[in-house]
C-alpha cells in the first residue's frame, strides 16, 4: 500500500525506514539516528527506503551502497547491516523525507530524483546518494527549492 495514497502528509523518517515496528525504536532526535546506525538497521528497513526512491533494488544496492546485490539477498529481513551501510541508508532516508516534504507527491519525488539537475552539474540527485558530500549537495538544492531559488 502506498503511504501517500493513504495519508495526505508526506512520510516521516520512521515511515521511510519501515515504521516503528520494524525499527524497534522511535526516532526523536539525531542522536537516535546515530544509535540506530551503530546498532545497524535491518535489511527490511533498507529495502523500505529503496522502495521510496524509485530505483531498482539492484541499482541502489550496487551504485549507492557499493555492495553486491547477492550480498544483500543472502541476508534475512531482520539481519542487521553494518554501521557504514546503515548510516548511509539513514542519510538517504533523511533526504527522501525532505524531498517528500518539498514535492508531497511520490511521482514528482521519483521524477525529480532521477532527472538531470543543473544545480548538480547535470547529474541526477540519485547519483549523489553514494557519498555524504553528495547527499549534502542534494539537501542544499532542496533547501533552495523550498526558499524559492531556482534550482
C-alpha positions, 0 to 999 in steps of 0.5 A, spaced: 500 500 500 502 506 498 503 511 504 501 517 500 495 514 497 493 513 504 495 519 508 495 526 505 502 528 509 508 526 506 512 520 510 516 521 516 523 518 517 520 512 521 515 511 515 521 511 510 525 506 514 519 501 515 515 504 521 516 503 528 515 496 528 520 494 524 525 499 527 524 497 534 525 504 536 522 511 535 526 516 532 526 523 536 532 526 535 539 525 531 542 522 536 537 516 535 539 516 528 546 515 530 544 509 535 540 506 530 546 506 525 551 503 530 546 498 532 545 497 524 538 497 521 535 491 518 535 489 511 527 490 511 528 497 513 533 498 507 529 495 502 523 500 505 527 506 503 529 503 496 522 502 495 521 510 496 526 512 491 524 509 485 530 505 483 531 498 482 533 494 488 539 492 484 541 499 482 541 502 489 544 496 492 550 496 487 551 504 485 549 507 492 551 502 497 557 499 493 555 492 495 553 486 491 546 485 490 547 477 492 550 480 498 544 483 500 539 477 498 543 472 502 541 476 508 534 475 512 529 481 513 531 482 520 539 481 519 542 487 521 547 491 516 553 494 518 554 501 521 557 504 514 551 501 510 546 503 515 548 510 516 548 511 509 541 508 508 539 513 514 542 519 510 538 517 504 532 516 508 533 523 511 533 526 504 527 522 501 523 525 507 525 532 505 524 531 498 517 528 500 516 534 504 518 539 498 514 535 492 508 531 497 507 527 491 511 520 490 511 521 482 514 528 482 519 525 488 521 519 483 521 524 477 525 529 480 530 524 483 532 521 477 532 527 472 538 531 470 539 537 475 543 543 473 544 545 480 548 538 480 552 539 474 547 535 470 547 529 474 541 526 477 540 527 485 540 519 485 547 519 483 549 523 489 546 518 494 553 514 494 557 519 498 555 524 504 558 530 500 553 528 495 547 527 499 549 534 502 549 537 495 542 534 494 539 537 501 542 544 499 538 544 492 532 542 496 533 547 501 533 552 495 527 549 492 523 550 498 526 558 499 524 559 492 531 559 488 531 556 482 534 550 482 
